[in-house]
Structure formats: C-alpha cells, structure tokens
Amino acid sequence: MQTVEKVTLFSAKKDYFFFVGLFFTLLSFSLSYEYYKYKQLTKFDSQLSDVTVVKAYNKTKLTKNGKIKSYKVLKLKSDDGFVFYTVAKKNLQNLQNKRLHVELWAGNISFKEYLKVFFAFSKILKIYEKPTLKQKTASFIDTQHTSSEIAKLYKALFLALPLPTSIQTHFSNLGISHLIAISGFHLGVLATLLFFLFKYPYKFLQNRYFPYRSYKRDSFAFISLVLLGYLLFLDSPPSLLRAYVMLVVGFVLYDRGMHIISMQTLLLTVFLLLALFPKLLLSIGFWLSVSGVFYIFWFLIHCKACSKLTQFLLLPFWVYLMMLPFSMAIFGNFSLYHPLSILWTTLFTLFYPLAIALHVIGLGNLLDVPLAYLLHVNTHALQHTLAKVYLIIEVLLSLAAVFSKKALYALLGYTLLLFVYFIYNVA
C-alpha cells in the first residue's frame, strides 16, 4: 500500500522570502498601530481609562525622615491593552480582579516602556461594584475550600490569577511553577479532554444524520471555539496565546497534508504572533513557552524512530534538563524535590481534568489534603540565580544542535553538568 508523503511548509527559497516579506509587512502595521495608541496615551498630561486589577499587594518603604510608609501596589490592565503599575492607598481592600475607572499620568513614558510594563501615578475615580464573570468564578472556587492558600492555588490554575510571592517561591523550589502558571501544557490537556467529550456524541449523530460531514474539521472547530472563549476569558496570557495560535496553525497544516512537528511550524507561529502582537517580543512568559516547544519538537523530530512508550518516558527528562538553565536564571530556586517535577508533570495530566470536573460539580475540596501537604513540605531550597552568560551558552548550543550532532552532545553534557552542580550544592 502506497502512503502519501507529507510536504513541508517551505519547499523553496522564494517561499522563505515571501514569508519574511509578509512578516515585516504585518509587523510594520502592528507597530504603527501600537505607536498610534502610545501617542494617544501620552498626548496629554493625563488620560482617563477603564482598567482591571491584575494584581494587588501591600508594600512598605523607609522615607527620608526615617518613618515607615505603607501603601498598596496595583498592577492594572487597561481596556486598550497596555499594562502598568501604580500605587494606591493601603486602606483600599479587595481590589483583586475589580474594574476601575482611573485617571493616569503617563506622559513621560517611552514607547519601549509602553510595549512592556510601565509605572504611572494614577487616581481611582470609580470602583465598579458589579462583579465580573471572573470574580464570580473566583468566589465559586473560594466557597469550595476552607484553606485560602489552596483556593488561591486553584484560582491561579483555572483563572490565571497571580499567586502570593511566598507560594510562588515554594512551587519554584519544587520545580513545578510551570504547572501552576497556565500555559500551552494546560491547553493541550484541555484540548484532549474536549476531544473525547465531543467524539462519542458527534459520532453517534454523524452516523445517523450527517455522514457527509468531516469529523476532524468539526471537532477542531468545536475545540478551537471553546478554547478561544477560554483564552479571551483569561485576557490572553502570552504562553496560552502562543499555544492557541500553534494549535490553529498546526491543524491548518495538517488539513493540507503538511508536516506539523517541525521547526518550520514553530517558526511560522512565532513570527505570526510577533507580527500581530509585537508586545510579545518583550514577554518572558512568551519566550519561555517558545523554548519549551522548541525542545519538545527537537526531541520528537530526532527520536521519531523510538517507540511511543520510549518517547513518553524520555521526553519529560529531556525537557526538564533543557529548561533547567532557564528556570535557574529566571527564578533561581532549587531543592532536592526539584527533579521530581518530572513525575509531577506526568501526574498533572490526570490531576488537572479531575480538578476541573470536581470544581464544576462543587466538590473541589476532595483533593485538598494532598495539596495541603505539597504546600507545606520543607524544601530546604538553594537560592542561586544562574548568571545570564550560562543561559546564553545554553541558547547558542541549542541553536547549533539543530545543525550539528556534536553540538547536541555538548548541550546534553552542559545541562547535565549544571544539574549535578545544583544537586551537589543543595545536598
């Protein structure tokens, strides 16, 4: 039986030139639009804006007079898409996720600061009391847990709400921060869950009423629409946005008989996202997400001759080693529990859909006991931020490994040495 060979996305040099030309054309339009919004924001000394409170926490500082001053720091996201920090009176309580009408003074910020996250003084003119859907969902989660820490954990997991610094550091010590911060991994689990929920009712109806319909296309339409709604509900976190666009790009290529697991797919997705959303260029979460997919694709491409079981067992080890330098350069936390993240990541594929189902039926507290243990385990962590030069070496070796097996062996040896170094220092 003759099989149809899949084609590649870029089969000739002219395809690359066309793609690069299209990228820069889209990027120029996107940057022009962002610059227009920046000029509108900084046109006058102050601007009125409706914002959502992304994060709120108290902070203290020592004044020049030797007195301690307390105030509240707010991270706000405007309806126009820009994100900024500001300060407010400490006595303002329960602002998390609330909608505000503010006057902000951002006349002195640069365009680069606007694209990233900037600081601006502001004045709260109105607090909208009507709860948003996200607030209602957060309250629904709160009612199912007696522990506020566990409730915050689930709200981070389901609603992409920020965790307190202490809990964030604890999970970083355990090496499982990536499981709490919503990313492409979560989107993949949700897509798989939706696939099986859709499959059997659709097949039943298809066999009786519309056998002419394409199951693959209809299932993708259903899954992509549900996930798009979830993405918009969460205000499009960078890593989740990357995963969603890659899902759409991957299906379009698959539907046309092209290779999906290839660096060309990743390249297309990254360039498309940067062209349409240039702010992602300065997002650490976005580049961490891209790095993770790069190493997953690299493994699947070069280990495609291995059995599915071998791939399933080795892939978590490979990704852990490859992402370790990124983790240590950004978070700087390591403990003897850190390597167990390989096991936790595998188990999470079962825990995540189960936790969703339990919360939907109002029984989210059934998993509180193991989570409470995880939250209070003594990690005896090592605090050591890896110098950026070591991360640069990792990136250079990774790029070279695409073209050279010697570079691959050097990369593997390099990450193993770093792993042994951290184990030695924390033991």
N, C-alpha and C positions, 0 to 999 in steps of 0.2 A: 504494500500500500504506500503510495507516494504522499509525503507530507508537504504542506505548503510552507515555504521558508518565510519567516518574518523579515520585514525590511527595516532598515534603520531610518532615523529621522532625517539626518543629514548625509546624503549619499554623494554629494559633490561639493566642490569649493564654493560654487555660486550659491548653494543653499546656506552656507555659513555667512557669506557676505550679505545675503538678503536678510537673514535673521539679525545680524549685528546692526544693519541699517534700520530695520524695523524697531529694534530695541532702543537705539538712540533717538529715533523719531518720537516714540512713545514717552521716553524719559524726558525729552525736552518739553513736551506738552505738559507732563505731570509736574515737573519742576516749575514751569511757568505759572501753572495754576496755584501751586503751593506758595510761590513768591507773591502772587497777587493777594492771596489770603493773608500772608505775612504783612504786606504793605497796608492792607485794610486794618489789621490789628494794631499796627504801630502808627497809623495815620494821625491819631490824636493822642493826647496825653493819657486818656483813659478810655476804656471800652466797657460796654455792658454785655454780659454773656450768661447764658444758662449752662450750668455745669453739673456734673455728677461727682460725688465724693468717692474717689477710688480707695483712698487710704487716709486714716486719721489717727494721730498718736500725740501724746504729750511729750514735751521736751523742756529741759531747764538749761540755763546758762548763767555764768557769773558776770555781772555788769562791772563797769569801770569803778563803781563805788563800792564794790565788794559784796553787793547784795545778789541773792539768787532770784532770778526771774523765771517764772514758769509760763509756758504758752503752748498752744496746740498747732501742730504742723498738719496741713492738709495737702493731699495730692488730688488734683482736680482734673477732670477730662471735660473739655468743652464740647458742646454740640457741633462745633465747627471742626472738631478733630484734634486740636492741639491739647497737650498735656502740660500742666505746670504745678509747681509747689507754691504754697502761700502760707501765711500764719494767721491764726485767729485767737480769740480769747479762750482761755483754758476752760471757762465755765460752760462753754457750749458742749453739750453731751449728745451722744447717739447720732452722730452725723454720718456714720458709715453708710454708703450707698444712697444717701439722700440727694435730692435735686435742689440746687441753689440758684438764685439769681444774684450775680455779683457784679461789682464794678472793679475792674483790674487796671493796674498801671503797668503796661508792658512796652512803653515807648522806646526804651533803651536797649532792648534785646537784639541780638544779631540773628541773621537768617539761619545760621547753624544751630543756635540755641533754640530757635522756633521749631526746627525739624527734630530736635532731640527732646529734651525736657528742660524747661527754664523756670526761674524763680521770678515771681512778681508779687508786689504788695496788692492786697485787694480788700474790699469791704463787702460783707454779706448784706445784701439789701432785702432778701426774702428767702425763707426756707419753705419749700413746698411740702405741705403735710401729707398730701395724698401719696400713699405708698406705691412704689413701683412694683412691677411683677417680680423683679429680682429680690426686693425687700420682702415681699410676701413669701417667696420661696425660701428665703433665709430664715424667716420666722417659723415656717413649717418645719424646717430642719431643726431649729432650736427646740421646738416642743417635743422632739423625739429623744432628746439627750439630757441627762442630768449634769453631765460634765461640760462646762463651757469650752474647754480645750478640745474635746472631741467634736463638739458642734462646729467650732472654727475650722477644724481639720476637714470635715465634710463640706463645709461651705467653700473652702479653698478648692476641694476636689471637684465639686459639682458646679460652682458658680464663679470660679477663678478669682475669689476674694483673697486679699493678701493675708498671710499668717503673721502672728506676732513674731518679733525677731527671735525670741527665746525658742519657740517651737521650730522656726525655720532653721536655726542653727543646729538644733537637736537632730532634725532629719538630714541635715547636711552631714553631720558626724556619722550618721548611719549609712550615708551614701544613697539615700532614696529621695532626694529633693525632686528628682525628675518625675517621680511617681505622684507627687502632690501637685506640682505645677502642671496645669492642663496643657497637653502638647499633642503632637501627632500620634504618639503611642495610644493616648486615650481615644483619639478619633478613630484609630484603627480598630480598637476593641468595640467601640460603639457601632462602627460600620459593619463589623462581623455580626454583632447582636441583631442589628436591624435586618441584615441579610436573611438570617434564619427566621426572624419573626415574619418577614414578608414572603418567604419562599413557599411555605406549605399552603397558606390560604390562596396565594396567587395561582399556584399550580392546580389547585382544586377548581378554581373558577376558570382558568385558562382552558383546561381540558373540556369544559362543558360549554363555554360561551365565546371565547375568542382565541382559538388555537393558532390563528394567524399572527398574533402579537409576539414580539420578541421579549422573552423573559429577561434576558440580560439587560436590555435597554430600559425596560420598565422598572426593573429592580434598581438599576442605577439612578433613574430619575427619582424614585421614591427616596432612596438613601441620601442622595445629594440634596434634595429639598429639605429633608428633616435636619440634616447636618448643617445646612446653610442657615436654617432658622436658629439652631443652637449657637452657631458661630456669631450671628448678629445679636442674639440674646446676651452673649458674654462680651460684647463690644470688640470682637475680633482680635484676641491675643495674637501676637506675631507668629508664635510657633504653631498655633492652631490654624491660622490663615495660611501658612506655608503648607501644612498638611492637607488642607481642604483643596487648595489650588492644585497640588500634586495629585490628589485623588481624581479631580476632573481631567487634568492633563493626561494622567495615566489611562483613564477609561477611553478618552478620545483616541489616543494612540492605539490602544488595544482593539478598539472597534474598527480601526483601519488596518489591522494586521501588522502593526509595528512593534518593535521591542519596547518593553516597559522598563525592565530592570536594566537600565543603562545610565551612564553618566550624562548622556545627551538629554534624557528625561529630566534629570536633576538640574542640568544647565538651563534648559528651557524654562523650568518652573521658577528658578531663582531670578533669571533675567526678566521674566514676565512680571514677577512680583515687584522687583526693584523699579521696573519701568512704570508700573501703575501706582505703586506706593513707595516713593523714594525715601520716606521716613524710615523704612525698614533697614536702610543702609547703616543706620546708627543704632540699631536694636541688637543688644547682646543675645536676647532670647531667640531672635530670628536666626542669628549665625550659629548658635548652639544647636538649634533644630536642624539646620542645613548640615552641620558637621556630623550629627548623628546619622542622618540619612546617607551621607557620603560613605561612612564606614560600613553601614548595612549593605548598601549597593555594592561596594567594593568586595565585601565578603561573598555575597550571593553570586556575583559575576565570576569570581575566580574559584569558587567552590561549588559550582553548579554540577560538577561530576559526582559530588558527595551525595549520599542518601539523605532523604528528608529528615530522618532521625538524627544523623550526624550534624546536619545544619542546625537543627533545633537545639542540640546540646552545646555546640561550639559557638554559635552566634552571640549568646549573652556574654560569654567570656571575652570574645573579641571586642565587642562594643564597650564593655567595661574597661578593658585595658586602653583602648584607643581614646576614650573620653576622660580617663583619669587625669591627664595633664590639664585639660580644660577645667575640670572640676576643682583641682587644687590651685590653679592660677586665679580662678574667679572667687571661689568660696573659701578655700584654704583650710578645710576641716577634714580630718581623717581619724579613724579609730579601727580597732580590730574587727568591729562589726561591719566596716565599710565594704569589704569584699562580699559579704552576704547579700548585698544589693542584687547580685546575680540571681540568687534564689528568690528574693522578694519580688523582683521584676517578673519572674516566671509565674509566681503565685498570684500576682496582681491581676493577671488576665482572668482569673476566676473571681477574685475578690471584688473587682470593680463592677461588673454587671450584677453580681449578687447584692452589693451595697445599694445600687440604684433600685433594684426590684424591691428590696426591703423598705427603702425610704418611700417609694411610691405607695406601698400598702400601709405605711405608718408604723413599721416595725424596725426602723433604722437602728434602734438601740441594741439589737441582738448581737452585734459584733463589737460592742463597746469594751468588753473585757480584754480581748487580745490587743486592741488599740491602746487601752489604758496602760497595759504592760509595756508596749512599744514606746509610749510617750515618756515613761519614767525609768527606762533602763539606763543604767550608768555606763556611758560610752567610754570614759577615760580618753577623751579625744586629744589628738595632736593639732595644735593651731600652727599651721605653716603654709603661708601663701607662696606658691611657686613663682619664681621670678619670670617675668614675661619672656625673657630670652629663651627659656626652656620650652615655652609654648610655641614660640616662633620656629624653633628647631623641629618640634612635632609637626607643625603645619607644612614646613618645607619638605620633610621626609615623606609626609602623606601625599603631597603633590607629586614628588619624584617616584613614589611607589606605583603610581598609575602607569608609568612607563618602564620601570625597572624592578626586577625581582630582587636585586641586591639592595635597593632602597627599601623594599618591603621587609627583608630580613633585618635591616638596620632599624627600621621603625619598630618592629616587634621586639627586638632586643632592647631598644631605647625605653619603650614603655614598661617592659619587664623590670629593667634596672630601676626605674622610678618607683615601681610598685614595691620592689624589695627594699628600697631605701626608706619608704614610708612605713612599711611593716617593721623594719629594724628600729626605727626611731620611736615608734609608738609602743613596741613590745616591752 
